[in-house]
Amino acid sequence: MESLQNKIDFAVVFSVTNANPNGDPLGDNRPRTTSEGLGEVSDVALKRKIRNRLQDAGESIFVQSEERTDDGAKSLSDRMKAFKASLPKDEQKRKDAVFDAVCAHWMDVRSFGQVFAFQKGGDTDAVSLGVRGPVSIQSAFSLKPIAVDSMQITKSVNGETTKDGSKSSDTMGMKYRVSGRAVYATFGSISPQLAEKTGFTQEDAEKIKDALATLFTNDESSARPSGSMEVLKVIWFTHDSKLGQYSSAAVHRSVQINDEGEHTEITVNASAIPGLHYDEIDGR
């Protein structure tokens, strides 16, 4: 199948209501914020959700969550070793053959890229195999500074037995969430030049689009209760060439978001990007 021929830019706008969209492990798992107080969801967290949605849709994924492992592999290294062993002997030591094989087999590899340890011969002959993917996505930021609610929580039973039968320290904890409702936006692009190298197709792009529109489906947790995270709109820009009619920065700037209370208006300033085709997809 032919690789992607047209540059793509996209924007995703989503809301967070009384939830923790991305906890900061260095900040006691409080919702991530910038120095200006804007809420932030890292690009790594967003790609994790995209991978999960693609896996739910039946795609082969290399970077799987531990609780979502579908092949029994305990680590990325084990997964790669098992896959490489399945290749013909004459291909296992050829970087070009392994490159083509991993891109063809795992959708997240041909989409986002990956770095693999590659061993041609003995231990001293180990090098890396790098795949640079065509799909890039930025961290998401809230439109306005967020307030964070904190709540002390307790467990009804000790995690460990105490000598005197009293409550142990691990029964106490803290939980944090974005106070009320906040609207976040993220932007990304897909490069046909890099798609040609990894074999990323137009069909793959459609699958990424669907994953973005359903980003928070099957993503519920105690930090993100069902219904607390909602994709409001995905705007998908398709250029008429590999290089694109406009820069990604100009396309992303054309997206205008007006958030007032419970109503969020999302529009495109088409006069800033005349002739550029785009689709608006409501979150599902």
Secondary structure as a PSIPRED ss2 file (coil, helix, strand):
# PSIPRED VFORMAT (PSIPRED V4.0)

   1 M C   1.000  0.000  0.000
   2 E C   1.000  0.000  0.000
   3 S E   0.000  0.000  1.000
   4 L C   1.000  0.000  0.000
   5 Q C   1.000  0.000  0.000
   6 N C   1.000  0.000  0.000
   7 K C   1.000  0.000  0.000
   8 I E   0.000  0.000  1.000
   9 D E   0.000  0.000  1.000
  10 F E   0.000  0.000  1.000
  11 A E   0.000  0.000  1.000
  12 V E   0.000  0.000  1.000
  13 V E   0.000  0.000  1.000
  14 F E   0.000  0.000  1.000
  15 S E   0.000  0.000  1.000
  16 V E   0.000  0.000  1.000
  17 T E   0.000  0.000  1.000
  18 N C   1.000  0.000  0.000
  19 A C   1.000  0.000  0.000
  20 N C   1.000  0.000  0.000
  21 P C   1.000  0.000  0.000
  22 N C   1.000  0.000  0.000
  23 G E   0.000  0.000  1.000
  24 D E   0.000  0.000  1.000
  25 P H   0.000  1.000  0.000
  26 L H   0.000  1.000  0.000
  27 G H   0.000  1.000  0.000
  28 D C   1.000  0.000  0.000
  29 N C   1.000  0.000  0.000
  30 R E   0.000  0.000  1.000
  31 P E   0.000  0.000  1.000
  32 R C   1.000  0.000  0.000
  33 T E   0.000  0.000  1.000
  34 T C   1.000  0.000  0.000
  35 S C   1.000  0.000  0.000
  36 E C   1.000  0.000  0.000
  37 G C   1.000  0.000  0.000
  38 L E   0.000  0.000  1.000
  39 G E   0.000  0.000  1.000
  40 E E   0.000  0.000  1.000
  41 V E   0.000  0.000  1.000
  42 S C   1.000  0.000  0.000
  43 D H   0.000  1.000  0.000
  44 V H   0.000  1.000  0.000
  45 A H   0.000  1.000  0.000
  46 L H   0.000  1.000  0.000
  47 K H   0.000  1.000  0.000
  48 R H   0.000  1.000  0.000
  49 K H   0.000  1.000  0.000
  50 I H   0.000  1.000  0.000
  51 R H   0.000  1.000  0.000
  52 N H   0.000  1.000  0.000
  53 R H   0.000  1.000  0.000
  54 L H   0.000  1.000  0.000
  55 Q H   0.000  1.000  0.000
  56 D H   0.000  1.000  0.000
  57 A C   1.000  0.000  0.000
  58 G C   1.000  0.000  0.000
  59 E C   1.000  0.000  0.000
  60 S C   1.000  0.000  0.000
  61 I C   1.000  0.000  0.000
  62 F C   1.000  0.000  0.000
  63 V C   1.000  0.000  0.000
  64 Q C   1.000  0.000  0.000
  65 S C   1.000  0.000  0.000
  66 E H   0.000  1.000  0.000
  67 E H   0.000  1.000  0.000
  68 R H   0.000  1.000  0.000
  69 T C   1.000  0.000  0.000
  70 D C   1.000  0.000  0.000
  71 D C   1.000  0.000  0.000
  72 G C   1.000  0.000  0.000
  73 A C   1.000  0.000  0.000
  74 K C   1.000  0.000  0.000
  75 S C   1.000  0.000  0.000
  76 L H   0.000  1.000  0.000
  77 S H   0.000  1.000  0.000
  78 D H   0.000  1.000  0.000
  79 R H   0.000  1.000  0.000
  80 M H   0.000  1.000  0.000
  81 K H   0.000  1.000  0.000
  82 A H   0.000  1.000  0.000
  83 F H   0.000  1.000  0.000
  84 K H   0.000  1.000  0.000
  85 A H   0.000  1.000  0.000
  86 S C   1.000  0.000  0.000
  87 L C   1.000  0.000  0.000
  88 P C   1.000  0.000  0.000
  89 K C   1.000  0.000  0.000
  90 D C   1.000  0.000  0.000
  91 E C   1.000  0.000  0.000
  92 Q C   1.000  0.000  0.000
  93 K C   1.000  0.000  0.000
  94 R C   1.000  0.000  0.000
  95 K H   0.000  1.000  0.000
  96 D H   0.000  1.000  0.000
  97 A H   0.000  1.000  0.000
  98 V H   0.000  1.000  0.000
  99 F H   0.000  1.000  0.000
 100 D H   0.000  1.000  0.000
 101 A H   0.000  1.000  0.000
 102 V H   0.000  1.000  0.000
 103 C H   0.000  1.000  0.000
 104 A H   0.000  1.000  0.000
 105 H H   0.000  1.000  0.000
 106 W C   1.000  0.000  0.000
 107 M H   0.000  1.000  0.000
 108 D H   0.000  1.000  0.000
 109 V H   0.000  1.000  0.000
 110 R H   0.000  1.000  0.000
 111 S H   0.000  1.000  0.000
 112 F H   0.000  1.000  0.000
 113 G E   0.000  0.000  1.000
 114 Q E   0.000  0.000  1.000
 115 V E   0.000  0.000  1.000
 116 F E   0.000  0.000  1.000
 117 A E   0.000  0.000  1.000
 118 F E   0.000  0.000  1.000
 119 Q E   0.000  0.000  1.000
 120 K C   1.000  0.000  0.000
 121 G C   1.000  0.000  0.000
 122 G C   1.000  0.000  0.000
 123 D H   0.000  1.000  0.000
 124 T H   0.000  1.000  0.000
 125 D H   0.000  1.000  0.000
 126 A E   0.000  0.000  1.000
 127 V E   0.000  0.000  1.000
 128 S E   0.000  0.000  1.000
 129 L E   0.000  0.000  1.000
 130 G E   0.000  0.000  1.000
 131 V E   0.000  0.000  1.000
 132 R E   0.000  0.000  1.000
 133 G C   1.000  0.000  0.000
 134 P C   1.000  0.000  0.000
 135 V E   0.000  0.000  1.000
 136 S E   0.000  0.000  1.000
 137 I E   0.000  0.000  1.000
 138 Q C   1.000  0.000  0.000
 139 S C   1.000  0.000  0.000
 140 A E   0.000  0.000  1.000
 141 F E   0.000  0.000  1.000
 142 S E   0.000  0.000  1.000
 143 L E   0.000  0.000  1.000
 144 K E   0.000  0.000  1.000
 145 P E   0.000  0.000  1.000
 146 I C   1.000  0.000  0.000
 147 A C   1.000  0.000  0.000
 148 V E   0.000  0.000  1.000
 149 D E   0.000  0.000  1.000
 150 S E   0.000  0.000  1.000
 151 M E   0.000  0.000  1.000
 152 Q E   0.000  0.000  1.000
 153 I E   0.000  0.000  1.000
 154 T E   0.000  0.000  1.000
 155 K C   1.000  0.000  0.000
 156 S C   1.000  0.000  0.000
 157 V C   1.000  0.000  0.000
 158 N C   1.000  0.000  0.000
 159 G C   1.000  0.000  0.000
 160 E C   1.000  0.000  0.000
 161 T C   1.000  0.000  0.000
 162 T C   1.000  0.000  0.000
 163 K C   1.000  0.000  0.000
 164 D C   1.000  0.000  0.000
 165 G C   1.000  0.000  0.000
 166 S C   1.000  0.000  0.000
 167 K C   1.000  0.000  0.000
 168 S C   1.000  0.000  0.000
 169 S H   0.000  1.000  0.000
 170 D H   0.000  1.000  0.000
 171 T H   0.000  1.000  0.000
 172 M E   0.000  0.000  1.000
 173 G E   0.000  0.000  1.000
 174 M E   0.000  0.000  1.000
 175 K E   0.000  0.000  1.000
 176 Y E   0.000  0.000  1.000
 177 R E   0.000  0.000  1.000
 178 V E   0.000  0.000  1.000
 179 S C   1.000  0.000  0.000
 180 G C   1.000  0.000  0.000
 181 R E   0.000  0.000  1.000
 182 A E   0.000  0.000  1.000
 183 V E   0.000  0.000  1.000
 184 Y E   0.000  0.000  1.000
 185 A E   0.000  0.000  1.000
 186 T E   0.000  0.000  1.000
 187 F E   0.000  0.000  1.000
 188 G E   0.000  0.000  1.000
 189 S E   0.000  0.000  1.000
 190 I E   0.000  0.000  1.000
 191 S C   1.000  0.000  0.000
 192 P H   0.000  1.000  0.000
 193 Q H   0.000  1.000  0.000
 194 L H   0.000  1.000  0.000
 195 A H   0.000  1.000  0.000
 196 E H   0.000  1.000  0.000
 197 K H   0.000  1.000  0.000
 198 T H   0.000  1.000  0.000
 199 G C   1.000  0.000  0.000
 200 F C   1.000  0.000  0.000
 201 T E   0.000  0.000  1.000
 202 Q H   0.000  1.000  0.000
 203 E H   0.000  1.000  0.000
 204 D H   0.000  1.000  0.000
 205 A H   0.000  1.000  0.000
 206 E H   0.000  1.000  0.000
 207 K H   0.000  1.000  0.000
 208 I H   0.000  1.000  0.000
 209 K H   0.000  1.000  0.000
 210 D H   0.000  1.000  0.000
 211 A H   0.000  1.000  0.000
 212 L H   0.000  1.000  0.000
 213 A H   0.000  1.000  0.000
 214 T C   1.000  0.000  0.000
 215 L C   1.000  0.000  0.000
 216 F C   1.000  0.000  0.000
 217 T C   1.000  0.000  0.000
 218 N C   1.000  0.000  0.000
 219 D C   1.000  0.000  0.000
 220 E C   1.000  0.000  0.000
 221 S C   1.000  0.000  0.000
 222 S C   1.000  0.000  0.000
 223 A C   1.000  0.000  0.000
 224 R C   1.000  0.000  0.000
 225 P C   1.000  0.000  0.000
 226 S C   1.000  0.000  0.000
 227 G C   1.000  0.000  0.000
 228 S C   1.000  0.000  0.000
 229 M E   0.000  0.000  1.000
 230 E E   0.000  0.000  1.000
 231 V E   0.000  0.000  1.000
 232 L E   0.000  0.000  1.000
 233 K E   0.000  0.000  1.000
 234 V E   0.000  0.000  1.000
 235 I E   0.000  0.000  1.000
 236 W E   0.000  0.000  1.000
 237 F E   0.000  0.000  1.000
 238 T E   0.000  0.000  1.000
 239 H C   1.000  0.000  0.000
 240 D C   1.000  0.000  0.000
 241 S C   1.000  0.000  0.000
 242 K C   1.000  0.000  0.000
 243 L C   1.000  0.000  0.000
 244 G C   1.000  0.000  0.000
 245 Q C   1.000  0.000  0.000
 246 Y C   1.000  0.000  0.000
 247 S C   1.000  0.000  0.000
 248 S H   0.000  1.000  0.000
 249 A H   0.000  1.000  0.000
 250 A H   0.000  1.000  0.000
 251 V H   0.000  1.000  0.000
 252 H H   0.000  1.000  0.000
 253 R H   0.000  1.000  0.000
 254 S C   1.000  0.000  0.000
 255 V E   0.000  0.000  1.000
 256 Q E   0.000  0.000  1.000
 257 I E   0.000  0.000  1.000
 258 N E   0.000  0.000  1.000
 259 D E   0.000  0.000  1.000
 260 E E   0.000  0.000  1.000
 261 G C   1.000  0.000  0.000
 262 E C   1.000  0.000  0.000
 263 H E   0.000  0.000  1.000
 264 T E   0.000  0.000  1.000
 265 E E   0.000  0.000  1.000
 266 I E   0.000  0.000  1.000
 267 T E   0.000  0.000  1.000
 268 V E   0.000  0.000  1.000
 269 N C   1.000  0.000  0.000
 270 A H   0.000  1.000  0.000
 271 S H   0.000  1.000  0.000
 272 A H   0.000  1.000  0.000
 273 I C   1.000  0.000  0.000
 274 P C   1.000  0.000  0.000
 275 G C   1.000  0.000  0.000
 276 L C   1.000  0.000  0.000
 277 H E   0.000  0.000  1.000
 278 Y E   0.000  0.000  1.000
 279 D E   0.000  0.000  1.000
 280 E E   0.000  0.000  1.000
 281 I E   0.000  0.000  1.000
 282 D E   0.000  0.000  1.000
 283 G C   1.000  0.000  0.000
 284 R C   1.000  0.000  0.000
